[in-house]
Amino acid sequence: MKSQLDIPALNLNDDARFMTVALREAAAAAEDGEIPIGAVIVYKAKIIGRAHNQRERLSDPTAHAEMIALTQAAAYLSSWRLCGCTMYVTLEPCAMCAGALVLARIDRLVYGPADPKAGACETLYNIVNDKRLNHQVEVVSGFMAQPCREILQDFFAAKRQKTQKPEDGGGRDGVGNVCL
């Protein structure tokens, strides 16, 4: 196994470059009608996993961008241990994905905006840094949050516009929540 000294440090420019790739993945998800979340996994400054949400396409509740990228990265390294890897994702990971990051031994997570409804890396839960677990992940939160947030907001605004029906109050349920 490689020591941490063999892994080149990433800098802010690298973070921006790789998050931009994750944003492209998110845009691809939106084009497919999927919630626009993209993820990229980097090892030694090389992308070894990249994906976007595919839950609708695959009819699979686990087909989150993070999970697909983890599978790709593990295949690339021929190991489930992704030591020395950084994940870039356009939204704070959920509990399932945060747990997978811990299990995969990802070193570092860089994500865009917090997810107040499902975020499990700092917002609702802090799975990736729970000292009771056998691994913790270094977290950089809020990185390039505005462009990541905008792609999500634009996607849901377009969905709401499509589902609005003048005769039924605009596609909302009885308590004012948007039904998607």
Secondary structure, DSSP 4 states (H G I P E B T S, - for coil): ---GGGSPPP-HHHHHHHHHHHHHHHHHHHHTTS---EEEEEETTEEEEEEE--HHHHT-TT--HHHHHHHHHHHHHTSS--TTEEEEESS---HHHHHHHHHTT--EEEESS--TTT-TTTTS--GGG-TTSS---EEE-STTHHHHHHHHHHHHHHHHHHH--GGGTSSB-TTS-B--
